[in-house]
Amino acid sequence: MGGMSLFHWLIVIIVVLIVFGPSRLPNLGKSLGQAIRGFKKGLDETTDGLDGEETRKEAPQRLESAERVVKEEVKQSTKEEA
């Protein structure tokens, strides 16, 4: 019930061919591959940044620093609007 059968995949392929046409499929595949690769790279960088005990200790400090910056930016933008 949750999986897709061969029949469902054939319907999806036919719809994609009708919508995008056979000439645009290589570019579509390339763009999709680049998007997936970029997503995986960003995910890996994020998880690499969270590894190690030192990073875990620094995380609250970075969060507080970012919070201060955001608060200052909000104050500046509200002053400029007034």
C-alpha positions in Angstrom: 0.0 0.0 0.0 2.8 2.4 0.8 5.2 1.4 -2.0 5.0 2.1 -5.7 4.6 -0.7 -8.1 6.0 -1.0 -11.6 2.7 0.3 -13.0 2.9 3.4 -10.9 6.4 4.1 -12.0 5.4 3.7 -15.7 2.6 6.2 -15.2 5.0 8.7 -13.5 7.5 8.3 -16.4 4.8 8.8 -19.0 3.6 12.0 -17.3 7.1 13.4 -17.0 7.7 12.7 -20.7 4.5 14.5 -21.6 5.1 17.5 -19.3 8.8 18.0 -20.0 9.4 16.4 -23.3 12.2 14.1 -24.2 14.6 16.9 -25.2 14.5 18.5 -21.7 14.9 15.3 -19.7 18.8 15.3 -19.7 18.9 18.9 -18.4 16.2 18.1 -15.9 18.1 15.0 -14.7 21.3 17.1 -14.5 19.6 19.8 -12.4 18.0 17.3 -10.1 21.4 15.6 -9.6 23.1 18.9 -8.8 20.3 19.8 -6.3 20.6 16.4 -4.5 24.4 16.7 -4.5 24.2 20.2 -3.0 21.7 19.1 -0.4 23.9 16.2 0.6 27.0 18.4 0.8 25.2 20.9 3.0 24.0 18.2 5.2 27.5 16.7 5.5 29.0 20.1 6.3 26.3 20.6 9.0 26.9 17.2 10.6 30.7 17.7 10.4 30.4 21.0 12.2 28.5 19.3 15.0 31.1 16.6 15.6 33.4 16.8 18.6 33.1 17.8 22.2 34.7 21.2 21.6 32.0 22.2 19.1 29.3 21.1 21.5 30.7 23.4 24.2 31.0 26.3 21.7 27.4 26.0 20.4 25.7 27.8 23.3 28.2 30.7 23.0 27.6 31.0 19.3 23.9 30.9 19.8 24.0 33.7 22.4 26.3 35.7 20.0 23.8 35.2 17.2 21.0 36.2 19.4 22.7 39.5 20.4 23.4 40.3 16.7 19.7 39.7 15.8 18.5 41.8 18.7 20.8 44.6 17.7 19.6 44.4 14.1 16.0 44.5 15.2 16.7 47.6 17.3 18.4 49.3 14.4 15.6 48.5 12.0 13.0 49.8 14.4 14.9 53.0 15.0 15.2 53.6 11.3 11.5 53.0 10.8 10.5 55.5 13.5 
